Amino acid sequence: MSALASPLVRTPDKPMAFTSDELLRGGITAWLVFMVVLVCGEAVHLTVLRLRGEHVPATLDAFVAAVPALVIYALCAGIVAAFVTPIGILIVMLIARAMRGIRAMSIHLAVYAAFSMGISGASIAAAPSDNPVAWFFIVPAGSFAVAIPLAWWWTARRALRIDAGLITPRPPRPDPDAAYEDRAADTGLGGVSRGS
């Protein structure tokens, strides 16, 4: 079996089964989507806040003035999200294992949307409602609500397209240690034999 070939994970009984690589890819995709939506949403929010000030003209200066706050906000949110993502991956793994026998992507999307909306709602409920800081909870909650279903859809669609032969997966990076051992075994150098 070549390095690119892998046993078929999805079967007629489990049409939406997944590999650990696909699960990790989905988690990374969710984090990236979360960060992009968060930065875009918060850029709009901070720009609106700057425009509400009477001394700030409605020009590009309003957005430029918000950039330092946006960078700090994105760094803080990115660090928090990086710690939360592994926990989310474990929760999604349990959901995905329970649903691997269901073929309909719409049902999967509905379940992941409900999951992300539930956590987003809890995040908003925990925010102080009478404080202007509450908006800084709403944008991440909305970003999370978008990121989970979208990341699942992108990852599942890619895996199913690979299975159908519509796209070719990127070959894995070569392992220099394995290449050295294979070369040594082929030439009889170093006392290394195949299968050890």
C-alpha positions as CSV (number, residue, x, y, z in Angstrom):
1,M,0.0,0.0,0.0
2,S,1.4,3.4,-1.0
3,A,1.9,6.2,1.5
4,L,-1.1,8.1,0.0
5,A,-3.5,5.1,0.2
6,S,-5.5,4.7,3.3
7,P,-8.2,2.3,4.2
8,L,-11.7,3.5,3.4
9,V,-13.2,5.0,6.6
10,R,-16.7,5.6,5.4
11,T,-18.9,2.5,4.8
12,P,-22.5,2.1,3.9
13,D,-23.3,1.5,7.6
14,K,-21.3,4.6,8.7
15,P,-21.4,7.0,5.8
16,M,-20.2,9.9,7.9
17,A,-17.4,8.2,9.8
18,F,-14.2,10.2,10.1
19,T,-10.5,9.9,10.8
20,S,-8.5,11.6,13.5
21,D,-6.8,13.7,10.8
22,E,-10.2,14.9,9.6
23,L,-11.2,15.7,13.1
24,L,-8.1,17.8,13.7
25,R,-8.5,19.5,10.4
26,G,-12.0,20.5,11.3
27,G,-10.8,21.9,14.7
28,I,-8.1,23.9,13.0
29,T,-10.6,25.1,10.4
30,A,-13.1,26.1,13.1
31,W,-10.4,28.1,14.9
32,L,-9.4,29.9,11.7
33,V,-13.0,30.7,10.7
34,F,-13.7,31.9,14.2
35,M,-10.7,34.2,14.1
36,V,-11.6,35.7,10.6
37,V,-15.2,36.2,11.5
38,L,-14.2,37.6,14.9
39,V,-11.8,40.1,13.5
40,C,-14.2,41.3,10.8
41,G,-17.1,41.6,13.2
42,E,-15.0,43.4,15.8
43,A,-13.6,45.7,13.1
44,V,-17.1,46.8,12.3
45,H,-18.0,47.1,16.0
46,L,-15.0,49.2,16.8
47,T,-15.5,51.4,13.8
48,V,-19.1,52.0,14.7
49,L,-18.0,52.9,18.3
50,R,-15.4,55.4,16.9
51,L,-18.0,56.9,14.5
52,R,-20.4,57.5,17.4
53,G,-17.9,59.9,18.9
54,E,-18.6,63.5,17.9
55,H,-15.0,64.4,17.3
56,V,-14.3,61.6,14.8
57,P,-15.2,62.3,11.2
58,A,-16.8,59.5,9.2
59,T,-13.7,58.6,7.2
60,L,-11.1,55.9,6.9
61,D,-9.5,57.5,10.0
62,A,-12.2,56.0,12.2
63,F,-11.1,52.5,11.1
64,V,-7.4,53.2,11.3
65,A,-7.8,54.5,14.9
66,A,-9.6,51.2,15.9
67,V,-6.7,49.0,14.6
68,P,-4.6,48.8,17.8
69,A,-7.6,47.9,19.8
70,L,-8.6,45.3,17.2
71,V,-5.2,43.7,17.3
72,I,-5.1,43.4,21.0
73,Y,-8.7,42.1,21.1
74,A,-7.8,39.5,18.3
75,L,-4.7,38.4,20.2
76,C,-6.6,37.9,23.4
77,A,-9.5,36.1,21.7
78,G,-7.1,34.0,19.7
79,I,-5.2,32.8,22.8
80,V,-8.5,32.0,24.6
81,A,-9.8,30.2,21.5
82,A,-6.6,28.2,21.2
83,F,-7.1,26.8,24.7
84,V,-10.9,26.2,24.2
85,T,-10.5,24.5,20.7
86,P,-9.1,21.2,22.0
87,I,-12.1,20.9,24.4
88,G,-14.4,21.7,21.6
89,I,-12.7,19.0,19.4
90,L,-13.4,16.4,22.1
91,I,-17.1,17.4,22.3
92,V,-17.5,17.4,18.6
93,M,-15.8,14.0,18.4
94,L,-18.5,12.6,20.7
95,I,-21.2,14.2,18.6
96,A,-19.7,13.0,15.3
97,R,-19.3,9.5,16.6
98,A,-22.9,9.4,17.6
99,M,-24.0,10.7,14.2
100,R,-21.6,8.8,11.8
101,G,-24.5,6.5,10.7
102,I,-26.6,9.5,9.4
103,R,-25.9,10.3,5.8
104,A,-27.9,13.6,5.5
105,M,-25.5,16.6,5.7
106,S,-28.4,18.8,6.5
107,I,-29.0,16.9,9.8
108,H,-25.4,17.2,10.7
109,L,-25.4,20.9,10.0
110,A,-28.5,21.4,12.1
111,V,-26.9,19.6,15.0
112,Y,-23.7,21.5,14.8
113,A,-25.6,24.8,14.4
114,A,-27.7,24.0,17.5
115,F,-24.5,23.0,19.4
116,S,-22.7,26.3,18.5
117,M,-25.8,28.4,19.1
118,G,-26.3,26.8,22.5
119,I,-22.8,27.7,23.6
120,S,-23.1,31.1,22.0
121,G,-26.3,31.7,23.9
122,A,-24.7,30.7,27.2
123,S,-21.8,33.1,26.5
124,I,-24.2,36.0,25.8
125,A,-26.2,35.1,28.9
126,A,-23.0,35.2,31.0
127,A,-22.2,38.7,29.7
128,P,-23.0,41.7,31.9
129,S,-26.1,43.2,30.3
130,D,-25.9,46.7,31.7
131,N,-22.3,47.2,30.8
132,P,-20.9,48.4,27.4
133,V,-18.4,45.6,27.6
134,A,-21.2,43.2,26.9
135,W,-20.7,43.8,23.2
136,F,-17.3,42.2,23.5
137,F,-19.1,38.9,24.4
138,I,-21.6,39.1,21.5
139,V,-19.1,39.3,18.7
140,P,-17.2,36.2,19.8
141,A,-20.5,34.4,20.4
142,G,-21.7,35.2,16.9
143,S,-18.3,34.2,15.5
144,F,-18.5,30.8,17.3
145,A,-22.0,30.2,16.1
146,V,-20.8,30.6,12.5
147,A,-17.4,28.9,12.8
148,I,-18.5,25.4,14.0
149,P,-21.1,24.5,11.3
150,L,-19.0,26.1,8.6
151,A,-15.9,24.3,9.6
152,W,-17.7,21.0,9.8
153,W,-19.2,21.5,6.3
154,W,-15.9,22.4,4.7
155,T,-14.1,19.5,6.3
156,A,-16.8,16.9,5.6
157,R,-17.3,18.1,2.1
158,R,-13.5,17.9,1.5
159,A,-13.4,14.3,2.9
160,L,-16.3,13.2,0.8
161,R,-14.9,14.7,-2.3
162,I,-11.6,12.9,-1.7
163,D,-13.5,9.6,-1.3
164,A,-15.3,10.3,-4.6
165,G,-12.0,11.0,-6.3
166,L,-13.0,14.5,-7.2
167,I,-9.9,16.0,-5.4
168,T,-6.5,14.6,-4.5
169,P,-5.3,15.0,-1.0
170,R,-2.0,16.7,-0.5
171,P,0.7,14.1,0.0
172,P,2.1,13.9,3.5
173,R,5.4,15.5,4.2
174,P,8.3,13.1,3.9
175,D,9.8,11.7,7.1
176,P,13.6,12.1,6.9
177,D,14.1,9.4,9.6
178,A,12.0,6.9,7.7
179,A,13.7,7.7,4.4
180,Y,17.1,7.2,6.0
181,E,16.0,3.9,7.6
182,D,14.5,2.7,4.3
183,R,17.7,3.6,2.4
184,A,19.9,1.9,5.0
185,A,17.7,-1.2,4.9
186,D,17.8,-1.3,1.1
187,T,21.6,-1.0,1.0
188,G,22.2,-3.2,4.0
189,L,23.9,-0.4,6.0
190,G,23.8,0.1,9.7
191,G,22.3,-3.2,10.6
192,V,18.8,-2.0,9.9
193,S,16.5,-4.5,8.4
194,R,13.0,-4.1,7.0
195,G,10.2,-4.6,9.5
196,S,12.2,-3.9,12.6
